[in-house]
Amino acid sequence: MSLLAIHDQMVKEAEEAEEGKTAEEATEQEVEVLAKYATVADEMLTKDHGEDYTEDDVAELAGYLIDHDMEVQAQQEKVAEYIEAGQIMARSFSTEMAKLAAEADQE
């Protein structure tokens, strides 16, 4: 095997290892987020029902909490887009009004 082939093989192995680390890190982050939602759900159920609930109840409530937060985030993004669009339209309107005023002054 030539040095160039060995080098290429090492680069390929390093890239695959990096992809594996990235996937592992993403999985770890997802597990941490899910654990936080499960903890919140468990605390909510304990507060409302004492110890009269199951692990399935915790998983179901955590799922509802995740869905709710995702919906809230989507709504916040939509509001931000509307605000940005409104600002663009306001700037265009202002620019157009300034042009019309300048034209009227010239006449």
C-alpha positions in Angstrom: 0.0 0.0 0.0 1.4 3.4 -0.9 1.7 6.3 1.5 -1.0 8.2 -0.3 -3.4 5.3 0.0 -2.5 4.9 3.8 -3.1 8.7 4.2 -6.5 8.5 2.4 -7.5 5.6 4.6 -6.5 7.4 7.8 -8.5 10.5 6.7 -11.5 8.4 5.9 -11.3 6.7 9.3 -10.9 10.0 11.1 -14.0 11.4 9.3 -16.0 8.3 10.2 -14.9 8.6 13.9 -15.9 12.3 13.9 -19.4 11.5 12.4 -19.8 8.8 15.2 -18.9 11.3 17.9 -21.3 13.9 16.4 -24.1 11.3 16.4 -23.3 10.2 19.9 -23.3 13.8 21.1 -26.6 14.4 19.5 -28.1 11.3 21.1 -26.7 12.3 24.5 -28.3 15.8 24.1 -31.6 14.2 23.1 -31.5 11.9 26.1 -30.8 14.9 28.4 -33.8 16.8 27.0 -36.1 13.8 27.3 -34.9 13.2 30.9 -35.7 16.9 31.8 -39.2 16.6 30.4 -39.7 13.3 32.2 -38.6 14.9 35.5 -41.0 17.8 35.0 -43.8 15.4 34.2 -43.0 13.3 37.2 -43.0 16.4 39.5 -46.3 17.6 38.0 -47.9 14.2 38.5 -46.6 13.9 42.0 -47.9 17.3 42.9 -51.4 16.6 41.4 -51.8 12.8 42.2 -49.3 12.0 44.9 -47.9 8.6 44.0 -51.0 7.4 42.2 -49.6 7.2 38.7 -47.6 5.0 36.4 -44.4 5.3 34.4 -46.7 5.3 31.3 -48.4 8.4 32.7 -45.1 10.1 33.0 -44.1 9.2 29.5 -47.5 10.4 28.1 -47.4 13.7 30.0 -43.8 14.3 28.9 -44.9 13.7 25.3 -47.7 16.2 25.7 -45.2 18.7 27.2 -42.8 18.3 24.3 -45.6 18.7 21.8 -46.8 21.8 23.6 -43.4 23.4 23.6 -42.8 22.5 20.0 -46.2 24.2 19.1 -45.3 27.3 21.2 -41.9 27.5 19.4 -43.6 27.2 16.0 -46.0 30.0 17.0 -43.1 32.2 18.2 -41.2 31.7 15.0 -44.4 32.6 13.0 -44.9 35.7 15.0 -41.2 36.7 14.5 -41.7 36.2 10.7 -44.8 38.4 10.8 -43.0 41.1 12.7 -40.1 41.0 10.2 -42.5 41.1 7.3 -44.3 44.1 8.9 -41.1 45.9 9.4 -40.1 45.3 5.7 -43.5 46.6 4.6 -43.3 49.6 6.9 -39.9 50.5 5.5 -41.1 50.1 1.9 -44.1 52.3 2.7 -42.0 54.9 4.4 -39.6 54.9 1.4 -42.4 55.2 -1.1 -44.0 58.0 0.9 -40.7 59.9 1.0 -40.3 59.5 -2.8 -43.8 60.8 -3.3 -43.2 63.7 -1.0 -39.9 64.5 -2.8 -41.7 64.4 -6.2 -44.5 66.7 -4.9 -41.9 69.2 -3.6 -40.2 69.2 -7.0 -43.4 70.1 -8.8 
